Amino acid sequence: MANQRRIQFVHGQLAWMVATVLVLAVLDSLSYGLFFLLSLLGLAIVTELTAPTNVSPEWRTRLRWLIVFGLVGFVYVVIRRLLEIVPPELFT
């Protein structure tokens, strides 16, 4: 039963990521940053949708760390984008 839930989670995440690539390709806005952001959003959504009601298996507790590292990566991408947009005169 535990393996079935884990496989269900992986299938859900893979479906989200494939759909993300397809939609971004159709909209002609496929980029690593946007794909990363939408995949992280999908990870959070799939994690919540497949959460068990009674017991949390050990592999699900490790997902929290993955989401935290993903949020750190997201903050890095946002800061990098802001530094590209903001004129350099503001930093002197």
N, CA, C and O atoms as CSV, one atom per row, in Angstrom:
chain,resi,resn,atom,element,x,y,z
A,1,MET,N,N,0.824,-1.203,0.000
A,1,MET,CA,C,0.000,0.000,0.000
A,1,MET,C,C,0.866,1.264,0.000
A,1,MET,O,O,0.546,2.246,-0.670
A,2,ALA,N,N,1.965,1.226,0.760
A,2,ALA,CA,C,2.836,2.399,0.829
A,2,ALA,C,C,3.513,2.650,-0.513
A,2,ALA,O,O,3.647,3.795,-0.946
A,3,ASN,N,N,3.938,1.571,-1.169
A,3,ASN,CA,C,4.555,1.741,-2.482
A,3,ASN,C,C,3.567,2.261,-3.506
A,3,ASN,O,O,3.933,3.025,-4.399
A,4,GLN,N,N,2.325,1.852,-3.381
A,4,GLN,CA,C,1.297,2.327,-4.316
A,4,GLN,C,C,1.105,3.837,-4.164
A,4,GLN,O,O,0.966,4.546,-5.160
A,5,ARG,N,N,1.096,4.325,-2.942
A,5,ARG,CA,C,0.960,5.773,-2.724
A,5,ARG,C,C,2.176,6.529,-3.239
A,5,ARG,O,O,2.052,7.622,-3.791
A,6,ARG,N,N,3.347,5.940,-3.053
A,6,ARG,CA,C,4.572,6.582,-3.533
A,6,ARG,C,C,4.562,6.652,-5.053
A,6,ARG,O,O,4.928,7.676,-5.630
A,7,ILE,N,N,4.148,5.573,-5.704
A,7,ILE,CA,C,4.069,5.561,-7.167
A,7,ILE,C,C,3.006,6.542,-7.650
A,7,ILE,O,O,3.195,7.204,-8.670
A,8,GLN,N,N,1.899,6.642,-6.936
A,8,GLN,CA,C,0.856,7.608,-7.272
A,8,GLN,C,C,1.404,9.035,-7.188
A,8,GLN,O,O,1.116,9.872,-8.044
A,9,PHE,N,N,2.188,9.298,-6.158
A,9,PHE,CA,C,2.795,10.615,-6.007
A,9,PHE,C,C,3.744,10.915,-7.169
A,9,PHE,O,O,3.701,12.001,-7.747
A,10,VAL,N,N,4.600,9.948,-7.507
A,10,VAL,CA,C,5.559,10.149,-8.597
A,10,VAL,C,C,4.834,10.348,-9.925
A,10,VAL,O,O,5.230,11.204,-10.717
A,11,HIS,N,N,3.796,9.585,-10.179
A,11,HIS,CA,C,3.023,9.750,-11.412
A,11,HIS,C,C,2.362,11.128,-11.464
A,11,HIS,O,O,2.342,11.773,-12.512
A,12,GLY,N,N,1.833,11.564,-10.349
A,12,GLY,CA,C,1.212,12.889,-10.305
A,12,GLY,C,C,2.217,13.996,-10.577
A,12,GLY,O,O,1.925,14.939,-11.312
A,13,GLN,N,N,3.402,13.884,-9.984
A,13,GLN,CA,C,4.427,14.898,-10.195
A,13,GLN,C,C,4.934,14.884,-11.636
A,13,GLN,O,O,5.128,15.938,-12.242
A,14,LEU,N,N,5.145,13.701,-12.176
A,14,LEU,CA,C,5.591,13.606,-13.572
A,14,LEU,C,C,4.537,14.159,-14.534
A,14,LEU,O,O,4.873,14.849,-15.497
A,15,ALA,N,N,3.276,13.857,-14.275
A,15,ALA,CA,C,2.207,14.391,-15.126
A,15,ALA,C,C,2.177,15.913,-15.057
A,15,ALA,O,O,1.996,16.579,-16.077
A,16,TRP,N,N,2.350,16.457,-13.872
A,16,TRP,CA,C,2.368,17.918,-13.707
A,16,TRP,C,C,3.529,18.524,-14.501
A,16,TRP,O,O,3.357,19.531,-15.188
A,17,MET,N,N,4.704,17.910,-14.404
A,17,MET,CA,C,5.881,18.459,-15.070
A,17,MET,C,C,5.783,18.342,-16.591
A,17,MET,O,O,6.191,19.257,-17.306
A,18,VAL,N,N,5.252,17.238,-17.087
A,18,VAL,CA,C,5.084,17.087,-18.539
A,18,VAL,C,C,4.053,18.096,-19.043
A,18,VAL,O,O,4.249,18.717,-20.088
A,19,ALA,N,N,2.962,18.259,-18.308
A,19,ALA,CA,C,1.950,19.244,-18.695
A,19,ALA,C,C,2.535,20.653,-18.672
A,19,ALA,O,O,2.210,21.475,-19.529
A,20,THR,N,N,3.388,20.932,-17.703
A,20,THR,CA,C,4.029,22.243,-17.622
A,20,THR,C,C,4.903,22.498,-18.848
A,20,THR,O,O,4.851,23.578,-19.437
A,21,VAL,N,N,5.695,21.515,-19.226
A,21,VAL,CA,C,6.556,21.672,-20.407
A,21,VAL,C,C,5.711,21.881,-21.654
A,21,VAL,O,O,6.023,22.739,-22.480
A,22,LEU,N,N,4.650,21.109,-21.797
A,22,LEU,CA,C,3.804,21.238,-22.983
A,22,LEU,C,C,3.128,22.608,-23.052
A,22,LEU,O,O,3.110,23.243,-24.106
A,23,VAL,N,N,2.580,23.057,-21.936
A,23,VAL,CA,C,1.899,24.360,-21.929
A,23,VAL,C,C,2.891,25.485,-22.186
A,23,VAL,O,O,2.601,26.397,-22.960
A,24,LEU,N,N,4.057,25.433,-21.549
A,24,LEU,CA,C,5.057,26.473,-21.778
A,24,LEU,C,C,5.570,26.457,-23.212
A,24,LEU,O,O,5.858,27.512,-23.778
A,25,ALA,N,N,5.687,25.275,-23.803
A,25,ALA,CA,C,6.133,25.184,-25.197
A,25,ALA,C,C,5.073,25.754,-26.139
A,25,ALA,O,O,5.401,26.454,-27.097
A,26,VAL,N,N,3.810,25.456,-25.864
A,26,VAL,CA,C,2.733,25.991,-26.701
A,26,VAL,C,C,2.669,27.514,-26.594
A,26,VAL,O,O,2.423,28.202,-27.584
A,27,LEU,N,N,2.891,28.029,-25.398
A,27,LEU,CA,C,2.861,29.479,-25.189
A,27,LEU,C,C,4.170,30.151,-25.592
A,27,LEU,O,O,4.290,31.373,-25.502
A,28,ASP,N,N,5.146,29.370,-26.034
A,28,ASP,CA,C,6.459,29.862,-26.461
A,28,ASP,C,C,7.153,30.675,-25.359
A,28,ASP,O,O,7.769,31.708,-25.623
A,29,SER,N,N,7.041,30.189,-24.138
A,29,SER,CA,C,7.714,30.856,-23.023
A,29,SER,C,C,8.435,29.846,-22.144
A,29,SER,O,O,8.470,29.980,-20.921
A,30,LEU,N,N,9.007,28.836,-22.783
A,30,LEU,CA,C,9.726,27.797,-22.062
A,30,LEU,C,C,11.081,28.328,-21.620
A,30,LEU,O,O,11.912,28.703,-22.446
A,31,SER,N,N,11.295,28.358,-20.299
A,31,SER,CA,C,12.584,28.756,-19.741
A,31,SER,C,C,12.822,27.934,-18.484
A,31,SER,O,O,11.885,27.427,-17.867
A,32,TYR,N,N,14.093,27.811,-18.115
A,32,TYR,CA,C,14.432,27.013,-16.941
A,32,TYR,C,C,13.817,27.586,-15.670
A,32,TYR,O,O,13.315,26.842,-14.827
A,33,GLY,N,N,13.855,28.896,-15.535
A,33,GLY,CA,C,13.329,29.534,-14.335
A,33,GLY,C,C,11.832,29.325,-14.171
A,33,GLY,O,O,11.353,29.002,-13.084
A,34,LEU,N,N,11.106,29.510,-15.254
A,34,LEU,CA,C,9.659,29.341,-15.204
A,34,LEU,C,C,9.280,27.879,-14.999
A,34,LEU,O,O,8.343,27.570,-14.263
A,35,PHE,N,N,10.013,26.984,-15.654
A,35,PHE,CA,C,9.759,25.558,-15.458
A,35,PHE,C,C,10.040,25.162,-14.010
A,35,PHE,O,O,9.272,24.405,-13.416
A,36,PHE,N,N,11.125,25.663,-13.442
A,36,PHE,CA,C,11.470,25.373,-12.053
A,36,PHE,C,C,10.381,25.866,-11.109
A,36,PHE,O,O,9.966,25.146,-10.201
A,37,LEU,N,N,9.922,27.087,-11.324
A,37,LEU,CA,C,8.877,27.664,-10.478
A,37,LEU,C,C,7.589,26.856,-10.559
A,37,LEU,O,O,6.994,26.542,-9.528
A,38,LEU,N,N,7.156,26.517,-11.751
A,38,LEU,CA,C,5.913,25.771,-11.904
A,38,LEU,C,C,6.042,24.333,-11.419
A,38,LEU,O,O,5.070,23.758,-10.928
A,39,SER,N,N,7.231,23.744,-11.550
A,39,SER,CA,C,7.448,22.397,-11.011
A,39,SER,C,C,7.423,22.410,-9.485
A,39,SER,O,O,6.899,21.487,-8.862
A,40,LEU,N,N,7.988,23.451,-8.889
A,40,LEU,CA,C,7.946,23.585,-7.430
A,40,LEU,C,C,6.511,23.770,-6.946
A,40,LEU,O,O,6.108,23.189,-5.939
A,41,LEU,N,N,5.755,24.572,-7.660
A,41,LEU,CA,C,4.339,24.741,-7.329
A,41,LEU,C,C,3.608,23.410,-7.448
A,41,LEU,O,O,2.790,23.069,-6.593
A,42,GLY,N,N,3.899,22.661,-8.501
A,42,GLY,CA,C,3.290,21.343,-8.684
A,42,GLY,C,C,3.676,20.386,-7.575
A,42,GLY,O,O,2.846,19.603,-7.113
A,43,LEU,N,N,4.942,20.440,-7.138
A,43,LEU,CA,C,5.380,19.585,-6.045
A,43,LEU,C,C,4.588,19.869,-4.778
A,43,LEU,O,O,4.165,18.944,-4.083
A,44,ALA,N,N,4.389,21.136,-4.480
A,44,ALA,CA,C,3.609,21.486,-3.287
A,44,ALA,C,C,2.156,21.027,-3.422
A,44,ALA,O,O,1.574,20.516,-2.465
A,45,ILE,N,N,1.579,21.206,-4.591
A,45,ILE,CA,C,0.178,20.821,-4.799
A,45,ILE,C,C,0.011,19.310,-4.741
A,45,ILE,O,O,-0.892,18.812,-4.068
A,46,VAL,N,N,0.879,18.567,-5.446
A,46,VAL,CA,C,0.772,17.107,-5.458
A,46,VAL,C,C,1.044,16.548,-4.062
A,46,VAL,O,O,0.416,15.570,-3.658
A,47,THR,N,N,1.962,17.151,-3.329
A,47,THR,CA,C,2.236,16.708,-1.958
A,47,THR,C,C,0.992,16.848,-1.089
A,47,THR,O,O,0.678,15.950,-0.307
A,48,GLU,N,N,0.293,17.950,-1.217
A,48,GLU,CA,C,-0.914,18.155,-0.414
A,48,GLU,C,C,-2.070,17.276,-0.875
A,48,GLU,O,O,-2.834,16.776,-0.049
A,49,LEU,N,N,-2.205,17.085,-2.169
A,49,LEU,CA,C,-3.320,16.280,-2.675
A,49,LEU,C,C,-3.173,14.798,-2.365
A,49,LEU,O,O,-4.171,14.087,-2.244
A,50,THR,N,N,-1.943,14.331,-2.237
A,50,THR,CA,C,-1.731,12.912,-1.966
A,50,THR,C,C,-1.382,12.645,-0.508
A,50,THR,O,O,-0.947,11.543,-0.173
A,51,ALA,N,N,-1.563,13.624,0.356
A,51,ALA,CA,C,-1.216,13.461,1.775
A,51,ALA,C,C,-2.158,12.462,2.443
A,51,ALA,O,O,-3.373,12.532,2.262
A,52,PRO,N,N,-1.592,11.531,3.216
A,52,PRO,CA,C,-2.439,10.588,3.954
A,52,PRO,C,C,-3.106,11.284,5.127
A,52,PRO,O,O,-2.628,12.311,5.610
A,53,THR,N,N,-4.202,10.723,5.575
A,53,THR,CA,C,-4.953,11.364,6.654
A,53,THR,C,C,-4.466,10.964,8.045
A,53,THR,O,O,-4.519,11.774,8.970
A,54,ASN,N,N,-3.997,9.740,8.205
A,54,ASN,CA,C,-3.655,9.262,9.547
A,54,ASN,C,C,-2.158,9.267,9.830
A,54,ASN,O,O,-1.707,9.900,10.785
A,55,VAL,N,N,-1.399,8.575,9.021
A,55,VAL,CA,C,0.020,8.359,9.277
A,55,VAL,C,C,0.825,8.975,8.148
A,55,VAL,O,O,0.459,8.866,6.978
A,56,SER,N,N,1.930,9.625,8.509
A,56,SER,CA,C,2.812,10.190,7.498
A,56,SER,C,C,4.053,9.318,7.363
A,56,SER,O,O,4.861,9.251,8.290
A,57,PRO,N,N,4.220,8.647,6.222
A,57,PRO,CA,C,5.397,7.803,6.037
A,57,PRO,C,C,6.685,8.637,6.044
A,57,PRO,O,O,6.658,9.850,5.840
A,58,GLU,N,N,7.797,7.965,6.280
A,58,GLU,CA,C,9.076,8.661,6.388
A,58,GLU,C,C,9.464,9.365,5.091
A,58,GLU,O,O,10.048,10.448,5.121
A,59,TRP,N,N,9.141,8.755,3.954
A,59,TRP,CA,C,9.526,9.372,2.690
A,59,TRP,C,C,8.801,10.691,2.468
A,59,TRP,O,O,9.313,11.559,1.760
A,60,ARG,N,N,7.621,10.859,3.056
A,60,ARG,CA,C,6.889,12.123,2.901
A,60,ARG,C,C,7.490,13.230,3.745
A,60,ARG,O,O,7.400,14.403,3.385
A,61,THR,N,N,8.109,12.866,4.874
A,61,THR,CA,C,8.748,13.908,5.692
A,61,THR,C,C,9.975,14.475,4.977
A,61,THR,O,O,10.323,15.641,5.165
A,62,ARG,N,N,10.625,13.655,4.165
A,62,ARG,CA,C,11.768,14.153,3.391
A,62,ARG,C,C,11.328,15.100,2.281
A,62,ARG,O,O,12.137,15.885,1.786
A,63,LEU,N,N,10.070,15.041,1.886
A,63,LEU,CA,C,9.567,15.966,0.866
A,63,LEU,C,C,9.587,17.405,1.362
A,63,LEU,O,O,9.750,18.338,0.576
A,64,ARG,N,N,9.424,17.579,2.658
A,64,ARG,CA,C,9.475,18.938,3.218
A,64,ARG,C,C,10.825,19.583,2.937
A,64,ARG,O,O,10.901,20.757,2.576
A,65,TRP,N,N,11.897,18.796,3.107
A,65,TRP,CA,C,13.233,19.334,2.832
A,65,TRP,C,C,13.393,19.668,1.355
A,65,TRP,O,O,14.017,20.670,1.006
A,66,LEU,N,N,12.842,18.847,0.504
A,66,LEU,CA,C,12.906,19.119,-0.925
A,66,LEU,C,C,12.177,20.420,-1.260
A,66,LEU,O,O,12.654,21.215,-2.071
A,67,ILE,N,N,11.034,20.630,-0.639
A,67,ILE,CA,C,10.275,21.861,-0.870
A,67,ILE,C,C,11.031,23.064,-0.320
A,67,ILE,O,O,11.052,24.120,-0.953
A,68,VAL,N,N,11.652,22.919,0.847
A,68,VAL,CA,C,12.436,24.021,1.422
A,68,VAL,C,C,13.600,24.386,0.505
A,68,VAL,O,O,13.827,25.566,0.237
A,69,PHE,N,N,14.344,23.381,0.017
A,69,PHE,CA,C,15.442,23.657,-0.911
A,69,PHE,C,C,14.922,24.263,-2.208
A,69,PHE,O,O,15.580,25.115,-2.805
A,70,GLY,N,N,13.759,23.833,-2.639
A,70,GLY,CA,C,13.151,24.424,-3.824
A,70,GLY,C,C,12.783,25.877,-3.611
A,70,GLY,O,O,12.948,26.694,-4.517
A,71,LEU,N,N,12.289,26.214,-2.434
A,71,LEU,CA,C,11.973,27.608,-2.128
A,71,LEU,C,C,13.225,28.469,-2.080
A,71,LEU,O,O,13.206,29.623,-2.507
A,72,VAL,N,N,14.314,27.913,-1.561
A,72,VAL,CA,C,15.588,28.644,-1.561
A,72,VAL,C,C,16.026,28.894,-3.003
A,72,VAL,O,O,16.483,29.989,-3.330
A,73,GLY,N,N,15.892,27.898,-3.856
A,73,GLY,CA,C,16.206,28.077,-5.273
A,73,GLY,C,C,15.302,29.103,-5.928
A,73,GLY,O,O,15.751,29.876,-6.774
A,74,PHE,N,N,14.040,29.118,-5.548
A,74,PHE,CA,C,13.098,30.099,-6.085
A,74,PHE,C,C,13.497,31.507,-5.690
A,74,PHE,O,O,13.458,32.418,-6.517
A,75,VAL,N,N,13.882,31.696,-4.433
A,75,VAL,CA,C,14.322,33.016,-3.974
A,75,VAL,C,C,15.562,33.449,-4.760
A,75,VAL,O,O,15.694,34.619,-5.121
A,76,TYR,N,N,16.462,32.509,-5.023
A,76,TYR,CA,C,17.657,32.814,-5.817
A,76,TYR,C,C,17.269,33.278,-7.221
A,76,TYR,O,O,17.818,34.260,-7.722
A,77,VAL,N,N,16.335,32.588,-7.852
A,77,VAL,CA,C,15.895,32.960,-9.203
A,77,VAL,C,C,15.242,34.335,-9.190
A,77,VAL,O,O,15.480,35.141,-10.090
A,78,VAL,N,N,14.426,34.612,-8.185
A,78,VAL,CA,C,13.750,35.916,-8.101
A,78,VAL,C,C,14.769,37.034,-7.916
A,78,VAL,O,O,14.670,38.075,-8.566
A,79,ILE,N,N,15.748,36.829,-7.037
A,79,ILE,CA,C,16.762,37.856,-6.812
A,79,ILE,C,C,17.569,38.087,-8.089
A,79,ILE,O,O,17.880,39.227,-8.434
A,80,ARG,N,N,17.905,37.009,-8.785
A,80,ARG,CA,C,18.642,37.148,-10.035
A,80,ARG,C,C,17.848,37.930,-11.073
A,80,ARG,O,O,18.398,38.776,-11.777
A,81,ARG,N,N,16.552,37.643,-11.164
A,81,ARG,CA,C,15.703,38.374,-12.110
A,81,ARG,C,C,15.593,39.852,-11.723
A,81,ARG,O,O,15.621,40.729,-12.586
A,82,LEU,N,N,15.470,40.118,-10.437
A,82,LEU,CA,C,15.373,41.507,-10.002
A,82,LEU,C,C,16.658,42.265,-10.311
A,82,LEU,O,O,16.608,43.426,-10.716
A,83,LEU,N,N,17.795,41.629,-10.128
A,83,LEU,CA,C,19.058,42.280,-10.438
A,83,LEU,C,C,19.214,42.543,-11.932
A,83,LEU,O,O,19.902,43.485,-12.323
A,84,GLU,N,N,18.589,41.729,-12.765
A,84,GLU,CA,C,18.611,41.972,-14.209
A,84,GLU,C,C,17.722,43.150,-14.585
A,84,GLU,O,O,18.037,43.900,-15.509
A,85,ILE,N,N,16.618,43.311,-13.873
A,85,ILE,CA,C,15.634,44.331,-14.221
A,85,ILE,C,C,16.016,45.707,-13.665
A,85,ILE,O,O,15.905,46.719,-14.357
A,86,VAL,N,N,16.465,45.728,-12.415
A,86,VAL,CA,C,16.758,46.999,-11.742
A,86,VAL,C,C,18.012,47.610,-12.341
A,86,VAL,O,O,19.010,46.918,-12.541
A,87,PRO,N,N,17.965,48.913,-12.630
A,87,PRO,CA,C,19.156,49.571,-13.191
A,87,PRO,C,C,20.310,49.581,-12.183
A,87,PRO,O,O,20.083,49.691,-10.978
A,88,PRO,N,N,21.548,49.467,-12.680
A,88,PRO,CA,C,22.705,49.412,-11.777
A,88,PRO,C,C,22.929,50.711,-10.997
A,88,PRO,O,O,23.625,50.699,-9.982
A,89,GLU,N,N,22.358,51.818,-11.445
A,89,GLU,CA,C,22.533,53.089,-10.733
A,89,GLU,C,C,21.910,53.052,-9.335
A,89,GLU,O,O,22.316,53.822,-8.464
A,90,LEU,N,N,20.957,52.196,-9.112
A,90,LEU,CA,C,20.314,52.118,-7.806
A,90,LEU,C,C,21.221,51.503,-6.747
A,90,LEU,O,O,20.981,51.681,-5.553
A,91,PHE,N,N,22.252,50.788,-7.164
A,91,PHE,CA,C,23.126,50.096,-6.209
A,91,PHE,C,C,24.377,50.916,-5.868
A,91,PHE,O,O,25.187,50.486,-5.047
A,92,THR,N,N,24.538,52.063,-6.474
A,92,THR,CA,C,25.736,52.864,-6.177
A,92,THR,C,C,25.423,54.024,-5.290
A,92,THR,O,O,26.317,54.797,-4.946
